[in-house]
Amino acid sequence: MLSLITAILLLFGTVTPSAADQIKPPLDIGAVNSVAITGEASRIVFTAGDGTPYQARITATRSGWFSGWYSSWFADQCATRTTMEVRERTLRIHVVNAPLLSLSDCEVLIRASLPADSDVSIEQAALQARLTGDYGAVRIKGHAADFALDGHAASLDISGDAVRSDLRFARVSNNEIIRLDSRALDASFTFGKDVPISYAVDAKASLVDSKRDSTPGAKPAISIKSDYARVTIR
C-alpha cells in the first residue's frame, strides 16, 4: 500500500503545467483605428499610445481544477478557435472557448498594443478588460463585465446585468461623455484635482460616495442608470 501511495505522489509531483497551451502568432495592427471583440468569455489587456510595435496576440491557457495535470493524461492541446483579423482598419476578434465537456477550461487572453485614440467595442457574455492609455470611443456590453480604464477615453458606454468598473482618468478634455447602465453596478471614478464634472444617478437603491459637487453642464458628464448601484467619485 505504501508503495502505491508513493507512486501516486511521485506521479503527481512530476507534473508541471505549461504556461500556455496555445499561443497564436502576433498580428501587426499598426494600421488599425478600432477594435471589435465579440463571442464568448475572455480576458483583455490593452495599451494605447504612441509607440511601436503595434501588435495583437491571443493566448489560450488552461484553467480550472484539472489544469495542473490535465496535459499529462490527455494529448489534446488547449486549443481555441478564436479568430483574429484586420478588416477595413478594424481589428476584429471573435472568441470561441473550449468545449463544455472538457475537463479543463481554456482561458482566452487577448493582449494588444494599439495606436493612440483607437476606438474599442467589446460585446461578450462575460469579460474582464483592462485598458491603459488613450482611447477614443469605448463601448462595453456583457452580461457580466469587469472593466478598468487607466488613462483617457473620449467617451465610455458600459452596459450589462452585473458591472464592476474602475475608471481612472489621467487627464480630461472637458468633452467626455460617460454612460453606465446595469441591473447591479459597482463603479468608481477618479479625476484630477479641480476638474468640474456633472453626474446623475437613476437607481432603485443607491449608495453614492462623492466629495465632488455636480456642476450642471460640466464635462466629464456621468450618467448612471441601475437597479442597485454603489458609486464612488473622487
Contacts in CASP RR format, 6 or more apart in sequence:
PFRMAT RR
TARGET T0000
AUTHOR 0000-0000-0000
METHOD contacts of the structure
MODEL  1
MLSLITAILLLFGTVTPSAADQIKPPLDIGAVNSVAITGEASRIVFTAGD
GTPYQARITATRSGWFSGWYSSWFADQCATRTTMEVRERTLRIHVVNAPL
LSLSDCEVLIRASLPADSDVSIEQAALQARLTGDYGAVRIKGHAADFALD
GHAASLDISGDAVRSDLRFARVSNNEIIRLDSRALDASFTFGKDVPISYA
VDAKASLVDSKRDSTPGAKPAISIKSDYARVTIR
12 69 0 8 1.000
15 68 0 8 1.000
15 69 0 8 1.000
15 72 0 8 1.000
16 68 0 8 1.000
17 62 0 8 1.000
17 67 0 8 1.000
17 68 0 8 1.000
17 69 0 8 1.000
17 71 0 8 1.000
18 62 0 8 1.000
18 71 0 8 1.000
19 61 0 8 1.000
20 59 0 8 1.000
20 60 0 8 1.000
20 61 0 8 1.000
20 78 0 8 1.000
21 60 0 8 1.000
21 61 0 8 1.000
21 62 0 8 1.000
21 71 0 8 1.000
21 77 0 8 1.000
21 78 0 8 1.000
21 79 0 8 1.000
21 106 0 8 1.000
22 59 0 8 1.000
22 60 0 8 1.000
22 77 0 8 1.000
22 78 0 8 1.000
22 79 0 8 1.000
22 80 0 8 1.000
22 106 0 8 1.000
23 57 0 8 1.000
23 58 0 8 1.000
23 59 0 8 1.000
23 60 0 8 1.000
24 57 0 8 1.000
24 58 0 8 1.000
24 59 0 8 1.000
24 82 0 8 1.000
24 84 0 8 1.000
25 57 0 8 1.000
26 55 0 8 1.000
26 56 0 8 1.000
26 57 0 8 1.000
27 55 0 8 1.000
27 56 0 8 1.000
27 57 0 8 1.000
27 84 0 8 1.000
27 85 0 8 1.000
27 86 0 8 1.000
27 91 0 8 1.000
28 53 0 8 1.000
28 54 0 8 1.000
28 55 0 8 1.000
29 54 0 8 1.000
29 55 0 8 1.000
29 56 0 8 1.000
29 86 0 8 1.000
29 91 0 8 1.000
29 112 0 8 1.000
29 113 0 8 1.000
29 114 0 8 1.000
30 52 0 8 1.000
30 53 0 8 1.000
30 54 0 8 1.000
30 115 0 8 1.000
31 86 0 8 1.000
31 89 0 8 1.000
32 54 0 8 1.000
32 86 0 8 1.000
32 89 0 8 1.000
32 90 0 8 1.000
32 91 0 8 1.000
32 114 0 8 1.000
32 115 0 8 1.000
32 118 0 8 1.000
33 89 0 8 1.000
33 90 0 8 1.000
33 115 0 8 1.000
33 117 0 8 1.000
33 118 0 8 1.000
33 119 0 8 1.000
34 89 0 8 1.000
34 90 0 8 1.000
34 91 0 8 1.000
34 118 0 8 1.000
34 119 0 8 1.000
34 120 0 8 1.000
34 121 0 8 1.000
35 46 0 8 1.000
35 90 0 8 1.000
35 91 0 8 1.000
35 92 0 8 1.000
35 93 0 8 1.000
35 112 0 8 1.000
35 114 0 8 1.000
35 118 0 8 1.000
35 119 0 8 1.000
35 120 0 8 1.000
35 121 0 8 1.000
36 90 0 8 1.000
36 91 0 8 1.000
36 92 0 8 1.000
36 93 0 8 1.000
36 121 0 8 1.000
37 44 0 8 1.000
37 93 0 8 1.000
37 94 0 8 1.000
37 95 0 8 1.000
37 110 0 8 1.000
37 121 0 8 1.000
37 122 0 8 1.000
37 123 0 8 1.000
37 124 0 8 1.000
37 127 0 8 1.000
38 93 0 8 1.000
38 94 0 8 1.000
38 95 0 8 1.000
38 123 0 8 1.000
38 124 0 8 1.000
39 94 0 8 1.000
39 95 0 8 1.000
39 96 0 8 1.000
39 123 0 8 1.000
39 124 0 8 1.000
39 125 0 8 1.000
40 95 0 8 1.000
40 96 0 8 1.000
40 97 0 8 1.000
40 108 0 8 1.000
40 124 0 8 1.000
40 125 0 8 1.000
40 126 0 8 1.000
41 95 0 8 1.000
41 97 0 8 1.000
41 108 0 8 1.000
41 124 0 8 1.000
41 125 0 8 1.000
41 126 0 8 1.000
41 127 0 8 1.000
42 82 0 8 1.000
42 95 0 8 1.000
42 107 0 8 1.000
42 108 0 8 1.000
42 109 0 8 1.000
42 110 0 8 1.000
42 124 0 8 1.000
42 127 0 8 1.000
42 128 0 8 1.000
43 107 0 8 1.000
43 108 0 8 1.000
43 109 0 8 1.000
43 110 0 8 1.000
43 127 0 8 1.000
43 128 0 8 1.000
43 129 0 8 1.000
44 109 0 8 1.000
44 110 0 8 1.000
44 122 0 8 1.000
44 127 0 8 1.000
44 128 0 8 1.000
44 129 0 8 1.000
44 130 0 8 1.000
44 131 0 8 1.000
45 109 0 8 1.000
45 110 0 8 1.000
45 111 0 8 1.000
45 112 0 8 1.000
45 129 0 8 1.000
45 130 0 8 1.000
46 111 0 8 1.000
46 112 0 8 1.000
46 113 0 8 1.000
46 114 0 8 1.000
46 120 0 8 1.000
46 129 0 8 1.000
46 130 0 8 1.000
46 131 0 8 1.000
46 132 0 8 1.000
47 112 0 8 1.000
47 113 0 8 1.000
47 114 0 8 1.000
47 131 0 8 1.000
47 132 0 8 1.000
47 133 0 8 1.000
48 113 0 8 1.000
48 114 0 8 1.000
48 115 0 8 1.000
48 116 0 8 1.000
48 117 0 8 1.000
48 118 0 8 1.000
48 131 0 8 1.000
48 132 0 8 1.000
48 133 0 8 1.000
48 134 0 8 1.000
48 135 0 8 1.000
49 113 0 8 1.000
49 114 0 8 1.000
49 115 0 8 1.000
49 116 0 8 1.000
49 133 0 8 1.000
49 134 0 8 1.000
50 115 0 8 1.000
50 116 0 8 1.000
51 113 0 8 1.000
53 113 0 8 1.000
54 113 0 8 1.000
54 114 0 8 1.000
54 115 0 8 1.000
55 112 0 8 1.000
55 113 0 8 1.000
56 84 0 8 1.000
56 91 0 8 1.000
56 93 0 8 1.000
56 110 0 8 1.000
56 111 0 8 1.000
56 112 0 8 1.000
56 113 0 8 1.000
57 110 0 8 1.000
57 111 0 8 1.000
57 112 0 8 1.000
58 80 0 8 1.000
58 82 0 8 1.000
58 84 0 8 1.000
58 93 0 8 1.000
58 108 0 8 1.000
58 109 0 8 1.000
58 110 0 8 1.000
58 111 0 8 1.000
59 108 0 8 1.000
59 109 0 8 1.000
59 111 0 8 1.000
60 78 0 8 1.000
60 79 0 8 1.000
60 80 0 8 1.000
60 82 0 8 1.000
60 98 0 8 1.000
60 106 0 8 1.000
60 107 0 8 1.000
60 108 0 8 1.000
60 109 0 8 1.000
61 78 0 8 1.000
61 106 0 8 1.000
61 107 0 8 1.000
61 109 0 8 1.000
62 68 0 8 1.000
62 70 0 8 1.000
62 71 0 8 1.000
62 78 0 8 1.000
62 104 0 8 1.000
62 105 0 8 1.000
62 106 0 8 1.000
62 107 0 8 1.000
63 104 0 8 1.000
63 105 0 8 1.000
63 106 0 8 1.000
63 107 0 8 1.000
64 104 0 8 1.000
64 105 0 8 1.000
65 104 0 8 1.000
66 103 0 8 1.000
66 104 0 8 1.000
67 104 0 8 1.000
67 105 0 8 1.000
68 104 0 8 1.000
70 103 0 8 1.000
70 104 0 8 1.000
71 78 0 8 1.000
74 103 0 8 1.000
78 98 0 8 1.000
78 104 0 8 1.000
78 106 0 8 1.000
79 98 0 8 1.000
79 106 0 8 1.000
80 95 0 8 1.000
80 96 0 8 1.000
80 97 0 8 1.000
80 98 0 8 1.000
80 106 0 8 1.000
80 108 0 8 1.000
81 96 0 8 1.000
82 93 0 8 1.000
82 94 0 8 1.000
82 95 0 8 1.000
82 96 0 8 1.000
82 108 0 8 1.000
83 92 0 8 1.000
83 93 0 8 1.000
83 94 0 8 1.000
83 96 0 8 1.000
84 91 0 8 1.000
84 92 0 8 1.000
84 93 0 8 1.000
85 91 0 8 1.000
85 92 0 8 1.000
86 92 0 8 1.000
91 112 0 8 1.000
93 110 0 8 1.000
95 108 0 8 1.000
95 110 0 8 1.000
95 124 0 8 1.000
97 105 0 8 1.000
97 106 0 8 1.000
97 108 0 8 1.000
98 104 0 8 1.000
98 105 0 8 1.000
98 106 0 8 1.000
114 135 0 8 1.000
116 133 0 8 1.000
116 134 0 8 1.000
117 134 0 8 1.000
117 135 0 8 1.000
117 136 0 8 1.000
117 154 0 8 1.000
118 135 0 8 1.000
118 136 0 8 1.000
119 135 0 8 1.000
119 136 0 8 1.000
119 137 0 8 1.000
119 138 0 8 1.000
120 131 0 8 1.000
120 135 0 8 1.000
120 136 0 8 1.000
120 137 0 8 1.000
120 138 0 8 1.000
120 139 0 8 1.000
121 138 0 8 1.000
121 139 0 8 1.000
122 129 0 8 1.000
122 139 0 8 1.000
122 140 0 8 1.000
122 141 0 8 1.000
122 142 0 8 1.000
123 139 0 8 1.000
123 141 0 8 1.000
123 142 0 8 1.000
124 141 0 8 1.000
124 142 0 8 1.000
125 142 0 8 1.000
125 143 0 8 1.000
125 144 0 8 1.000
126 142 0 8 1.000
126 143 0 8 1.000
126 144 0 8 1.000
126 145 0 8 1.000
127 140 0 8 1.000
127 142 0 8 1.000
127 144 0 8 1.000
127 145 0 8 1.000
127 146 0 8 1.000
127 147 0 8 1.000
128 146 0 8 1.000
128 147 0 8 1.000
129 140 0 8 1.000
129 145 0 8 1.000
129 146 0 8 1.000
129 147 0 8 1.000
129 148 0 8 1.000
130 148 0 8 1.000
130 150 0 8 1.000
131 138 0 8 1.000
131 147 0 8 1.000
131 148 0 8 1.000
131 149 0 8 1.000
131 150 0 8 1.000
131 151 0 8 1.000
131 153 0 8 1.000
132 149 0 8 1.000
132 150 0 8 1.000
132 151 0 8 1.000
133 150 0 8 1.000
133 151 0 8 1.000
133 152 0 8 1.000
133 170 0 8 1.000
134 151 0 8 1.000
134 152 0 8 1.000
134 153 0 8 1.000
135 149 0 8 1.000
135 151 0 8 1.000
135 152 0 8 1.000
135 153 0 8 1.000
135 154 0 8 1.000
136 153 0 8 1.000
136 154 0 8 1.000
136 155 0 8 1.000
137 153 0 8 1.000
137 154 0 8 1.000
137 155 0 8 1.000
137 157 0 8 1.000
138 149 0 8 1.000
138 153 0 8 1.000
138 155 0 8 1.000
138 156 0 8 1.000
138 157 0 8 1.000
139 156 0 8 1.000
139 157 0 8 1.000
139 158 0 8 1.000
140 147 0 8 1.000
140 156 0 8 1.000
140 157 0 8 1.000
140 158 0 8 1.000
140 159 0 8 1.000
141 158 0 8 1.000
141 159 0 8 1.000
141 160 0 8 1.000
142 159 0 8 1.000
142 160 0 8 1.000
142 161 0 8 1.000
143 160 0 8 1.000
143 161 0 8 1.000
143 162 0 8 1.000
144 160 0 8 1.000
144 161 0 8 1.000
144 162 0 8 1.000
144 163 0 8 1.000
145 158 0 8 1.000
145 160 0 8 1.000
145 162 0 8 1.000
145 163 0 8 1.000
145 164 0 8 1.000
145 165 0 8 1.000
146 164 0 8 1.000
146 165 0 8 1.000
147 158 0 8 1.000
147 163 0 8 1.000
147 164 0 8 1.000
147 165 0 8 1.000
147 166 0 8 1.000
148 165 0 8 1.000
148 166 0 8 1.000
148 167 0 8 1.000
148 168 0 8 1.000
149 156 0 8 1.000
149 165 0 8 1.000
149 166 0 8 1.000
149 167 0 8 1.000
149 168 0 8 1.000
149 169 0 8 1.000
150 168 0 8 1.000
150 170 0 8 1.000
151 168 0 8 1.000
151 169 0 8 1.000
151 170 0 8 1.000
151 171 0 8 1.000
152 169 0 8 1.000
152 170 0 8 1.000
152 171 0 8 1.000
152 172 0 8 1.000
152 173 0 8 1.000
152 176 0 8 1.000
153 176 0 8 1.000
154 173 0 8 1.000
154 175 0 8 1.000
154 176 0 8 1.000
154 177 0 8 1.000
155 176 0 8 1.000
155 177 0 8 1.000
155 178 0 8 1.000
156 167 0 8 1.000
156 176 0 8 1.000
156 177 0 8 1.000
156 178 0 8 1.000
156 179 0 8 1.000
156 180 0 8 1.000
157 179 0 8 1.000
158 165 0 8 1.000
158 179 0 8 1.000
158 180 0 8 1.000
158 181 0 8 1.000
158 182 0 8 1.000
159 180 0 8 1.000
159 181 0 8 1.000
159 182 0 8 1.000
160 181 0 8 1.000
160 182 0 8 1.000
160 183 0 8 1.000
161 182 0 8 1.000
161 183 0 8 1.000
161 184 0 8 1.000
162 182 0 8 1.000
162 183 0 8 1.000
162 184 0 8 1.000
162 185 0 8 1.000
163 180 0 8 1.000
163 182 0 8 1.000
163 184 0 8 1.000
163 185 0 8 1.000
163 186 0 8 1.000
163 187 0 8 1.000
164 185 0 8 1.000
164 186 0 8 1.000
164 187 0 8 1.000
165 180 0 8 1.000
165 185 0 8 1.000
165 186 0 8 1.000
165 187 0 8 1.000
165 188 0 8 1.000
166 187 0 8 1.000
166 188 0 8 1.000
167 178 0 8 1.000
167 187 0 8 1.000
167 188 0 8 1.000
167 189 0 8 1.000
167 190 0 8 1.000
168 189 0 8 1.000
168 190 0 8 1.000
169 176 0 8 1.000
169 189 0 8 1.000
169 190 0 8 1.000
169 191 0 8 1.000
169 192 0 8 1.000
169 220 0 8 1.000
172 191 0 8 1.000
172 192 0 8 1.000
172 195 0 8 1.000
172 219 0 8 1.000
172 220 0 8 1.000
174 218 0 8 1.000
174 219 0 8 1.000
174 220 0 8 1.000
175 219 0 8 1.000
176 219 0 8 1.000
176 220 0 8 1.000
176 221 0 8 1.000
177 219 0 8 1.000
177 220 0 8 1.000
177 221 0 8 1.000
177 223 0 8 1.000
178 189 0 8 1.000
178 220 0 8 1.000
178 221 0 8 1.000
178 222 0 8 1.000
178 223 0 8 1.000
179 222 0 8 1.000
179 223 0 8 1.000
179 224 0 8 1.000
180 187 0 8 1.000
180 222 0 8 1.000
180 223 0 8 1.000
180 224 0 8 1.000
180 225 0 8 1.000
180 226 0 8 1.000
181 224 0 8 1.000
181 225 0 8 1.000
181 226 0 8 1.000
182 225 0 8 1.000
182 226 0 8 1.000
182 229 0 8 1.000
183 226 0 8 1.000
183 227 0 8 1.000
183 228 0 8 1.000
184 226 0 8 1.000
184 227 0 8 1.000
184 228 0 8 1.000
184 229 0 8 1.000
185 203 0 8 1.000
185 224 0 8 1.000
185 226 0 8 1.000
185 228 0 8 1.000
185 229 0 8 1.000
185 230 0 8 1.000
185 231 0 8 1.000
186 229 0 8 1.000
186 230 0 8 1.000
187 224 0 8 1.000
187 229 0 8 1.000
187 230 0 8 1.000
187 231 0 8 1.000
187 232 0 8 1.000
188 231 0 8 1.000
188 232 0 8 1.000
188 233 0 8 1.000
188 234 0 8 1.000
189 222 0 8 1.000
189 231 0 8 1.000
189 232 0 8 1.000
189 233 0 8 1.000
189 234 0 8 1.000
190 234 0 8 1.000
191 197 0 8 1.000
191 212 0 8 1.000
191 220 0 8 1.000
191 233 0 8 1.000
191 234 0 8 1.000
195 220 0 8 1.000
196 215 0 8 1.000
196 218 0 8 1.000
197 212 0 8 1.000
197 214 0 8 1.000
197 215 0 8 1.000
197 218 0 8 1.000
197 219 0 8 1.000
197 220 0 8 1.000
197 221 0 8 1.000
197 222 0 8 1.000
197 233 0 8 1.000
198 214 0 8 1.000
198 215 0 8 1.000
198 216 0 8 1.000
198 217 0 8 1.000
198 218 0 8 1.000
198 219 0 8 1.000
198 220 0 8 1.000
198 221 0 8 1.000
198 222 0 8 1.000
199 210 0 8 1.000
199 214 0 8 1.000
199 221 0 8 1.000
199 222 0 8 1.000
199 223 0 8 1.000
199 224 0 8 1.000
199 233 0 8 1.000
200 214 0 8 1.000
200 222 0 8 1.000
200 223 0 8 1.000
200 224 0 8 1.000
201 208 0 8 1.000
201 224 0 8 1.000
201 226 0 8 1.000
201 229 0 8 1.000
201 231 0 8 1.000
202 224 0 8 1.000
202 225 0 8 1.000
202 226 0 8 1.000
203 224 0 8 1.000
203 225 0 8 1.000
203 226 0 8 1.000
203 227 0 8 1.000
203 228 0 8 1.000
203 229 0 8 1.000
204 226 0 8 1.000
204 227 0 8 1.000
204 228 0 8 1.000
205 227 0 8 1.000
205 228 0 8 1.000
205 229 0 8 1.000
206 226 0 8 1.000
206 228 0 8 1.000
206 229 0 8 1.000
206 230 0 8 1.000
206 231 0 8 1.000
207 229 0 8 1.000
207 230 0 8 1.000
207 231 0 8 1.000
208 229 0 8 1.000
208 231 0 8 1.000
208 233 0 8 1.000
209 231 0 8 1.000
209 232 0 8 1.000
209 233 0 8 1.000
210 231 0 8 1.000
210 232 0 8 1.000
210 233 0 8 1.000
210 234 0 8 1.000
211 233 0 8 1.000
211 234 0 8 1.000
212 233 0 8 1.000
212 234 0 8 1.000
222 233 0 8 1.000
224 231 0 8 1.000
END
